[in-house]
Every structure is written in structure tokens, then in C-alpha cells.
Amino acid sequence: MRMTRRRALLGAAMSLTLLAAGCGSSDDGTDSTPAKTTVSDADVEAALQAGGNLTVWAWEPTLTKVVADFQIKYPKVKVNLIKNGSGNDQYTALQNAIKAGTGVPDVAQIEYYALSQFALSKAVTDLNTFGAKSLDGTFTPGPWSSVHAGDKIYGLPMDSGPMALFYNKEVFDKYGIAIPKTWEDYAAAAAKLHQANPKAWITSDSGDAGFTTSMIWQAGGRPYKVDGTTVSINFADPGTQKWTGLWQGLIDKKLLAPIPGWSDAWYKGLGDGTIASLVIGAWMPPNLESGVKAASGKWRVAPMPQWAAGEKVTSENGGSSLAVTEASQNKTLAYGFMKYATVAEGAQSRTDEGAFPATTAQINADAFKNKEFPYLGGQKANEVLAEAAANVAPGWSYLPFQVFANSVYNDSVGKAYTGGGTLQDGLKGWQDASTKYGQEQGFTIQ
């Protein structure tokens, strides 16, 4: 159940069209007053009982069972669940349908980092109309913050990806490496492991936009500030430099395996112990189980290393929302389905199917926390991951054109991994490219 943030790098053409639409009027600021509640819970339930047809575009596999169960409960509703690609493929199809004015689904899966871009272009509906604000407290802090733009709410969280340290216990034990509690410990462990076995690395990283922003987030960096169409981008902030200082040292000393994530070589390294750990989202266990079967029983999960001993700060990496499209002719019915899928019975069904929940009810349940993972040596891994979800650092923002920014990441920051300058230099180049693009689309960049 790999989170597709890794794959969702969308081309510039789609972004250009979206943003041109989004900046076309004076009331597009995402910090404006939210829509008033005009549709009650009773209205939503009445729509579900009356029935109708819905089209849902999503690639998340656990939704198949959710749709089947939903249609049993509400037999007059017909849901057409379509996997129209995933990540970038679906976003392109969605934008094409919006532009054509036909074929737009009622509900679409949109990853958190991409949601603000669709919100700004008025492609998705402010859910305050349906009283979504009343769901405050229903979801864990990271995902709930990610579906907001100012006071507006543009999606309901489906899952979350609080970061943690997944590590190969067999490798750590063999070389006498203690579980690193701080990033200083982590760097020392990287050096110790690679010195003991030059064919083994603490982790792999060949450059990834999502990983970079998640690491900066945890380090206290807040390079993006967004106020409607006024945006600031600053990768010279102290938090960003804290991360680049540490990570550049690992690159310079060749302590990171130069293996792209999700490649065959990456899976092989995770299986044979040459890649000894991953700092990644809580959705990772099913991917290890399905992709690295040979290492069953060897891996464990621990809290994400900290920048100061004793802290408990994490960030998010991946995750998706469901959003009602502005073009939908069945918005009330669509919201009813979304609420079922993300808050009601569907939330439990998806958790049972292996998704990492964004809902506090599921994540705090004893059954969830006490679940033993045979792949992880019988560890109750959700105890660690639930604590991570509760400690996601607040205040993070993505760009309203993050999809474009991520697509050009490797043109600048990615080069630092192959000797083409430093991470900090690369981030300056990424900042410049993002600034130029934003200005071309009509944003005020400060």
C-alpha cells in the first residue's frame, strides 16, 4: 500500500492551466471567510436514503471494500469507482476533464501536498458548506491541517504518514548499533556501519522532494508561507539549514546508498541488509511485507530520531484526502459517501485492510495499538506509529503549486547527490525555479 507521493510529480502543463484558472479573480485567496453551513447532517442522510449515482476517482485499494459495504447500507446509491491512474496520471485526467467541462467525477482522491493547488483553482468544494468544521478533533493533527486552506476545508483525510525509523534489527545487532535517538546518533551509526561493512549503508537517498520537505518540516524549517496568492519561499531558514548540515555530511562521506527508492535495487538492498534503515511514513509495513518478503522477522520500527535529546517531534510523509469536485451535480450525496469512507464505518474498514488511519478513534483504539506484526518480529508497531501521529509538528504549509515544484526538484537539489554542488545550493536553485514559476502564474512572491 505504497503512498504515491513518491511517484506524483506532475508536468508543468497541468499546473499552468490550473493556476491560470485559480488566479483569475479577486476572491481566490484561501484565507477568505469559509462558506456557511447550508447542508445539515439530516440533509446528507436524506440524500443517501434517496439515492443516486456517484463517480469516484481513486487508486487507494481499500476503497473497493468500502464502496461495496457502502452500497449495501445505502442500496439506492450506485458508486462507480474508477482508478484513472494514480497520482500524476489521475491529476492530469482530472484537469483535462475540468478543462473540457465533461466527465468530471463527483469525488476525487488528492494527496495532501497537491490539494491546495486544486483548491486555489476552485476545482474542489469548500466542505464548510456541509458543516465539516464540526469534524475538528476527529482526525489526527497532521492530516487535518493538510486539508485546510485558511479556514476553508477542501477534503476529508483518508490516511496519514507520520514518519518513523524502520530498521533491520538483525543488521543493527550484528554490528553493535544502538537504535539512534538523535540525528547525531544516526550519523554516528551510519559511519560505524559503513566502516564495518563497506557494502552496507544506514539508508539510501538519491534525492526525493517529498523526503526533503518532510525532513525540513521535522527540523523546524518552514520555508513556505502562503496567504492566498501571496507566497514566500525561503530555504535559508534555520530549520532547513539544520537538516542540510547533517545530511550533507552523510553525502560527503558517502554514507548513503545512491539507490533510488522503489527500484528493484532498493528492494534488494532492504532484503539483503545492505540498506539497514528507512526514515519513512507509517504506511510502510505493508510495503515491506509484500516487497521484501525475504527479510520477514528482521525489521522493526522505532521513533524518528530527534534534533535534541528527549524531544518527540515528527512530520508527515505521504497521505491522501477525498475531495468533492466543484463540477459535481451531486455534492450532498458525494459528501455523504466521503464521510462514510473517512469517518464512519469506512474508516474502520480501511484500517482493518491495512491503511494507516487519519482518525483519532481508530488510531487510539486498543485493538489497533495492540496489533502484532509478524513481519516485524511480533512487534506492536502501531504503538510507536500512533505516538508519532500525535506528535506531528504544527505550522507546515505546501506551495499552492507544489506539484510543479516537486516536478523540477531533481533539476536543482537532486544534483547535490551526484556531486553537483551542495544541498543548500540546490535548495537555493529550487527556490529560484519555484519563485520564477509562481511569478509567471500571477502569484506575489515575497
C-alpha positions as CSV (number, residue, x, y, z in Angstrom):
1,M,0.0,0.0,0.0
2,R,2.7,2.4,-1.0
3,M,1.9,6.1,-0.7
4,T,2.1,7.6,-4.2
5,R,3.7,10.8,-3.1
6,R,6.9,9.2,-4.3
7,R,5.5,9.0,-7.8
8,A,3.3,12.1,-8.1
9,L,5.5,14.5,-10.0
10,L,3.2,16.2,-12.4
11,G,4.2,18.0,-15.5
12,A,4.2,21.8,-15.8
13,A,1.4,21.9,-18.4
14,M,-1.2,20.8,-16.0
15,S,-0.1,23.2,-13.3
16,L,-0.1,26.2,-15.8
17,T,-3.7,25.6,-16.6
18,L,-4.8,25.1,-13.0
19,L,-3.1,28.2,-11.7
20,A,-4.2,30.4,-14.6
21,A,-7.8,29.5,-13.6
22,G,-7.0,29.9,-9.9
23,C,-5.6,33.4,-10.2
24,G,-8.3,34.8,-12.4
25,S,-10.5,36.6,-9.9
26,S,-10.0,38.7,-6.8
27,D,-11.7,36.3,-4.4
28,D,-9.5,33.3,-4.8
29,G,-7.5,33.9,-1.6
30,T,-7.5,30.8,0.5
31,D,-7.7,32.9,3.7
32,S,-11.1,34.3,3.0
33,T,-14.2,33.6,5.1
34,P,-15.3,30.0,4.8
35,A,-18.7,29.1,3.3
36,K,-21.5,28.9,5.8
37,T,-23.1,25.6,6.7
38,T,-26.1,25.3,4.5
39,V,-26.4,21.5,4.3
40,S,-27.2,19.7,7.6
41,D,-26.4,16.2,8.6
42,A,-30.1,15.4,8.2
43,D,-29.9,16.7,4.6
44,V,-26.9,14.4,3.9
45,E,-28.7,11.4,5.4
46,A,-31.8,12.2,3.3
47,A,-29.7,12.3,0.1
48,L,-28.2,9.0,1.0
49,Q,-31.6,7.4,1.5
50,A,-33.0,8.9,-1.7
51,G,-30.0,7.6,-3.6
52,G,-28.4,8.5,-6.9
53,N,-25.3,7.9,-8.9
54,L,-21.7,8.9,-7.9
55,T,-18.4,8.7,-9.7
56,V,-15.3,8.3,-7.6
57,W,-11.8,8.6,-9.0
58,A,-9.3,6.9,-6.6
59,W,-6.5,4.5,-6.7
60,E,-6.4,3.5,-2.9
61,P,-7.1,-0.2,-2.9
62,T,-9.0,-0.4,0.4
63,L,-11.8,1.8,-1.1
64,T,-13.0,-1.2,-3.1
65,K,-14.4,-2.8,0.0
66,V,-15.6,0.5,1.4
67,V,-17.7,1.1,-1.8
68,A,-19.2,-2.5,-1.6
69,D,-20.1,-2.0,2.0
70,F,-21.5,1.5,1.4
71,Q,-23.8,0.2,-1.3
72,I,-25.2,-2.5,1.0
73,K,-26.0,0.2,3.6
74,Y,-27.4,2.6,1.0
75,P,-28.7,0.4,-1.7
76,K,-30.2,3.3,-3.7
77,V,-26.8,4.8,-4.3
78,K,-24.7,3.5,-7.2
79,V,-21.0,4.2,-6.9
80,N,-18.8,3.9,-9.9
81,L,-15.2,3.6,-8.5
82,I,-12.7,4.3,-11.2
83,K,-8.9,4.0,-11.0
84,N,-7.9,6.7,-13.5
85,G,-4.2,6.2,-13.0
86,S,-2.6,7.2,-9.7
87,G,-1.0,10.4,-8.5
88,N,0.1,12.4,-11.5
89,D,-1.9,10.3,-14.0
90,Q,-5.1,10.9,-12.2
91,Y,-4.4,14.6,-11.7
92,T,-3.8,15.0,-15.4
93,A,-7.0,13.2,-16.3
94,L,-8.9,15.3,-13.7
95,Q,-7.6,18.6,-15.1
96,N,-8.4,17.5,-18.6
97,A,-11.9,16.7,-17.6
98,I,-12.3,20.1,-15.8
99,K,-11.0,21.9,-18.8
100,A,-13.3,20.0,-21.2
101,G,-16.3,20.6,-18.9
102,T,-17.3,17.0,-19.0
103,G,-16.5,13.7,-17.3
104,V,-15.5,15.3,-14.0
105,P,-16.0,12.8,-11.1
106,D,-18.0,13.7,-8.0
107,V,-15.2,12.7,-5.7
108,A,-11.5,12.5,-6.3
109,Q,-8.6,11.2,-4.3
110,I,-6.0,14.0,-4.0
111,E,-2.8,13.8,-2.0
112,Y,-2.2,16.4,0.7
113,Y,0.6,18.2,-1.0
114,A,-1.4,18.7,-4.1
115,L,-4.8,19.6,-2.5
116,S,-4.1,23.4,-2.2
117,Q,-3.4,23.6,-5.9
118,F,-6.8,22.2,-6.8
119,A,-8.4,24.4,-4.1
120,L,-6.9,27.6,-5.4
121,S,-8.2,26.8,-8.9
122,K,-11.7,26.3,-7.4
123,A,-11.7,22.7,-8.7
124,V,-12.8,21.4,-5.3
125,T,-15.6,22.4,-2.9
126,D,-15.2,24.1,0.5
127,L,-16.7,21.5,2.8
128,N,-17.7,24.0,5.4
129,T,-20.9,24.1,3.4
130,F,-21.7,20.7,4.9
131,G,-20.5,21.5,8.4
132,A,-17.1,19.8,8.0
133,K,-15.7,22.1,10.7
134,S,-17.6,20.0,13.2
135,L,-15.2,17.2,12.5
136,D,-12.4,19.0,14.3
137,G,-10.8,16.5,16.6
138,T,-12.0,13.6,14.5
139,F,-8.6,13.4,12.7
140,T,-5.0,13.5,13.8
141,P,-3.3,16.9,13.6
142,G,-1.1,16.4,10.5
143,P,-3.8,15.3,8.1
144,W,-6.5,17.6,9.4
145,S,-4.1,20.6,9.0
146,S,-3.3,19.4,5.5
147,V,-6.9,19.6,4.2
148,H,-7.2,23.2,5.3
149,A,-6.5,26.4,3.4
150,G,-7.0,29.1,6.0
151,D,-10.4,28.5,7.5
152,K,-11.6,26.6,4.4
153,I,-11.7,22.8,4.3
154,Y,-11.2,21.2,0.9
155,G,-11.0,17.5,1.7
156,L,-11.5,14.8,4.3
157,P,-8.4,12.9,5.3
158,M,-8.2,9.2,4.2
159,D,-4.9,8.2,5.8
160,S,-1.7,9.6,7.2
161,G,2.0,9.1,7.1
162,P,3.7,10.2,10.3
163,M,7.4,9.4,10.0
164,A,9.3,6.8,12.0
165,L,12.5,4.9,11.8
166,F,12.2,1.4,10.3
167,Y,15.4,-0.6,10.8
168,N,16.8,-4.0,10.2
169,K,17.3,-5.4,13.7
170,E,19.5,-8.2,12.5
171,V,21.9,-5.8,10.9
172,F,21.9,-3.4,13.8
173,D,22.6,-6.3,16.3
174,K,25.3,-7.8,14.1
175,Y,27.3,-4.6,14.1
176,G,26.5,-3.4,17.6
177,I,24.5,-0.4,16.5
178,A,22.1,1.0,19.0
179,I,18.8,2.5,17.9
180,P,19.6,6.1,17.3
181,K,17.6,8.5,19.4
182,T,19.0,11.7,17.9
183,W,20.2,12.6,14.4
184,E,23.7,12.9,15.8
185,D,23.4,9.2,16.9
186,Y,22.1,8.4,13.4
187,A,25.1,10.0,11.7
188,A,27.4,8.1,14.0
189,A,25.6,4.8,13.3
190,A,25.9,5.5,9.6
191,A,29.7,5.8,9.9
192,K,30.0,2.8,12.1
193,L,28.0,0.5,9.9
194,H,29.7,1.5,6.6
195,Q,33.2,1.3,8.2
196,A,32.4,-2.3,9.4
197,N,30.9,-3.3,6.1
198,P,31.6,-1.0,3.1
199,K,28.8,-2.7,1.2
200,A,26.2,-1.7,3.7
201,W,24.6,1.7,4.4
202,I,22.4,3.1,7.1
203,T,19.9,4.1,4.4
204,S,19.5,5.1,0.8
205,D,18.8,8.5,-0.7
206,S,19.3,9.7,-4.3
207,G,17.2,12.8,-3.9
208,D,13.4,13.0,-3.3
209,A,11.3,16.1,-3.0
210,G,8.8,14.6,-0.5
211,F,11.5,13.2,1.8
212,T,13.4,16.5,1.7
213,T,10.3,18.6,2.7
214,S,9.4,16.1,5.4
215,M,12.8,16.2,6.9
216,I,12.9,20.0,6.8
217,W,9.4,20.0,8.4
218,Q,10.7,17.9,11.4
219,A,13.8,20.0,11.8
220,G,11.6,23.1,12.3
221,G,12.0,24.6,8.9
222,R,9.0,26.4,7.4
223,P,10.3,27.5,4.0
224,Y,6.8,28.0,2.6
225,K,4.3,30.6,3.8
226,V,1.1,31.0,1.9
227,D,-1.6,33.7,2.2
228,G,-4.0,33.4,-0.7
229,T,-1.9,34.2,-3.8
230,T,0.9,35.8,-1.7
231,V,3.6,33.3,-1.2
232,S,7.1,33.4,0.4
233,I,9.8,30.8,-0.2
234,N,12.9,30.8,1.9
235,F,15.2,27.8,2.2
236,A,17.7,29.8,4.2
237,D,15.8,29.4,7.4
238,P,17.5,27.8,10.4
239,G,15.4,24.6,10.4
240,T,16.3,23.9,6.7
241,Q,20.0,24.6,7.4
242,K,19.9,22.2,10.4
243,W,18.8,19.4,8.1
244,T,21.1,20.2,5.2
245,G,24.1,20.4,7.5
246,L,23.6,16.9,8.8
247,W,22.5,15.3,5.5
248,Q,25.3,17.0,3.5
249,G,27.8,15.4,5.9
250,L,26.4,11.9,5.1
251,I,26.5,12.6,1.4
252,D,30.1,14.0,1.5
253,K,31.3,10.9,3.4
254,K,29.4,8.6,1.0
255,L,27.4,7.1,3.9
256,L,24.1,7.0,1.9
257,A,23.4,4.3,-0.7
258,P,22.9,6.0,-4.0
259,I,19.9,3.8,-4.8
260,P,16.6,5.3,-5.9
261,G,13.6,4.4,-3.7
262,W,11.1,1.9,-5.0
263,S,13.6,0.5,-7.6
264,D,14.5,-3.2,-7.8
265,A,17.9,-2.5,-6.4
266,W,16.2,-0.7,-3.4
267,Y,14.0,-3.7,-2.6
268,K,17.0,-6.0,-2.9
269,G,19.0,-3.8,-0.5
270,L,16.2,-3.9,2.0
271,G,16.1,-7.6,1.7
272,D,19.8,-8.5,2.0
273,G,20.6,-6.0,4.7
274,T,22.8,-3.6,2.6
275,I,20.2,-0.9,3.3
276,A,19.7,-1.0,7.0
277,S,17.0,1.5,7.8
278,L,14.4,3.9,6.4
279,V,13.0,7.1,7.7
280,I,9.6,7.0,6.1
281,G,5.8,7.2,6.6
282,A,3.8,4.9,8.9
283,W,2.2,3.3,5.8
284,M,5.4,1.4,5.2
285,P,4.7,-2.0,6.8
286,P,2.5,-3.5,4.0
287,N,5.2,-2.5,1.5
288,L,7.9,-4.3,3.4
289,E,5.6,-7.4,3.8
290,S,4.8,-7.5,0.1
291,G,8.1,-6.3,-1.4
292,V,10.8,-7.6,0.9
293,K,9.4,-11.0,1.9
294,A,12.9,-12.5,2.5
295,A,13.5,-10.2,5.4
296,S,10.4,-11.2,7.4
297,G,11.1,-11.1,11.1
298,K,14.2,-8.9,10.8
299,W,12.7,-5.4,10.6
300,R,11.4,-3.3,13.5
301,V,10.1,0.3,13.9
302,A,11.3,3.0,16.4
303,P,10.6,6.7,16.8
304,M,12.1,9.1,14.3
305,P,15.5,10.4,15.5
306,Q,15.3,13.8,17.2
307,W,17.3,17.0,16.8
308,A,17.5,17.4,20.6
309,A,17.5,14.5,23.1
310,G,14.2,14.0,24.8
311,E,12.1,15.6,22.1
312,K,9.2,13.8,20.4
313,V,8.7,15.7,17.1
314,T,7.7,14.1,13.8
315,S,6.4,15.2,10.4
316,E,4.2,13.7,7.8
317,N,5.3,11.9,4.6
318,G,2.5,11.0,2.2
319,G,-1.2,10.5,2.6
320,S,-4.4,11.5,0.7
321,S,-7.7,13.1,1.1
322,L,-11.0,12.7,-0.7
323,A,-12.5,15.9,-2.1
324,V,-15.8,16.9,-3.7
325,T,-15.3,18.4,-7.1
326,E,-16.9,21.8,-7.8
327,A,-18.3,20.4,-11.0
328,S,-20.3,17.6,-9.2
329,Q,-24.0,17.8,-9.6
330,N,-24.5,15.5,-6.5
331,K,-22.4,17.3,-3.9
332,T,-24.5,16.4,-0.9
333,L,-24.6,12.7,-1.9
334,A,-20.8,12.9,-2.6
335,Y,-20.1,14.4,0.9
336,G,-22.2,11.6,2.4
337,F,-20.1,9.0,0.7
338,M,-16.9,10.8,1.7
339,K,-17.9,11.0,5.4
340,Y,-18.8,7.3,5.3
341,A,-15.4,6.4,3.8
342,T,-13.3,8.6,6.1
343,V,-15.1,8.9,9.4
344,A,-17.8,6.3,9.7
345,E,-17.7,2.5,9.0
346,G,-15.3,3.0,6.1
347,A,-12.6,4.4,8.3
348,Q,-12.6,1.1,10.3
349,S,-12.8,-1.0,7.2
350,R,-9.8,0.7,5.7
351,T,-7.8,0.3,8.9
352,D,-8.7,-3.4,9.0
353,E,-7.5,-3.6,5.4
354,G,-4.1,-2.2,6.3
355,A,-4.3,1.6,5.7
356,F,-2.7,3.7,8.4
357,P,-5.7,5.7,9.8
358,A,-6.0,9.5,10.0
359,T,-8.9,9.2,12.5
360,T,-8.3,9.5,16.2
361,A,-10.9,6.8,17.0
362,Q,-9.1,4.2,15.0
363,I,-5.5,5.3,15.9
364,N,-6.2,5.3,19.6
365,A,-8.2,2.0,19.7
366,D,-6.6,-0.7,21.9
367,A,-7.1,-3.3,19.1
368,F,-5.1,-1.1,16.7
369,K,-2.3,-0.4,19.2
370,N,-2.1,-4.0,20.3
371,K,-1.9,-5.4,16.9
372,E,1.2,-7.6,16.5
373,F,3.1,-7.6,13.2
374,P,4.6,-11.0,12.4
375,Y,6.8,-9.4,9.8
376,L,8.2,-7.0,12.4
377,G,9.0,-9.9,14.8
378,G,5.7,-9.7,16.6
379,Q,6.2,-6.0,17.5
380,K,3.2,-3.9,18.4
381,A,4.4,-1.4,15.8
382,N,1.2,0.8,15.9
383,E,2.1,1.9,19.5
384,V,5.2,3.6,18.0
385,L,3.3,4.9,15.0
386,A,0.3,6.2,16.9
387,E,2.6,8.2,19.1
388,A,4.3,9.6,16.0
389,A,0.9,10.7,14.6
390,A,0.2,12.6,17.8
391,N,3.5,14.5,17.7
392,V,3.5,15.9,14.2
393,A,4.9,19.4,14.3
394,P,2.3,22.1,13.5
395,G,2.6,25.0,11.1
396,W,3.7,23.3,7.9
397,S,2.4,24.7,4.5
398,Y,2.9,23.4,1.0
399,L,3.1,25.7,-2.0
400,P,-0.2,26.2,-4.0
401,F,1.9,25.0,-6.9
402,Q,3.8,22.2,-5.1
403,V,3.0,19.7,-7.8
404,F,5.1,21.8,-10.2
405,A,7.8,22.5,-7.6
406,N,8.3,18.8,-7.0
407,S,8.5,18.0,-10.7
408,V,11.6,20.2,-11.0
409,Y,13.3,19.2,-7.8
410,N,15.9,17.0,-9.5
411,D,17.0,19.9,-11.7
412,S,18.5,21.5,-8.6
413,V,18.5,19.7,-5.3
414,G,18.9,16.3,-7.0
415,K,22.3,17.3,-8.4
416,A,23.7,17.5,-4.9
417,Y,23.6,13.7,-4.6
418,T,25.8,13.3,-7.6
419,G,28.5,15.9,-6.8
420,G,26.8,18.8,-8.5
421,G,27.0,21.3,-5.6
422,T,25.6,21.2,-2.1
423,L,22.1,20.6,-0.8
424,Q,21.9,24.2,0.3
425,D,23.0,25.4,-3.1
426,G,20.4,23.0,-4.7
427,L,17.7,24.3,-2.4
428,K,18.5,27.9,-3.5
429,G,18.1,26.8,-7.1
430,W,14.8,25.1,-6.3
431,Q,13.7,28.2,-4.6
432,D,14.6,30.3,-7.6
433,A,12.8,28.0,-10.0
434,S,9.7,27.9,-7.9
435,T,9.8,31.7,-7.4
436,K,10.1,32.2,-11.2
437,Y,7.2,29.8,-11.9
438,G,5.0,31.3,-9.2
439,Q,5.5,34.8,-10.6
440,E,4.7,33.7,-14.1
441,Q,1.4,32.3,-12.8
442,G,0.4,35.6,-11.2
443,F,1.4,34.9,-7.6
444,T,3.1,37.6,-5.5
445,I,6.3,36.0,-4.3
446,Q,7.9,37.6,-1.3
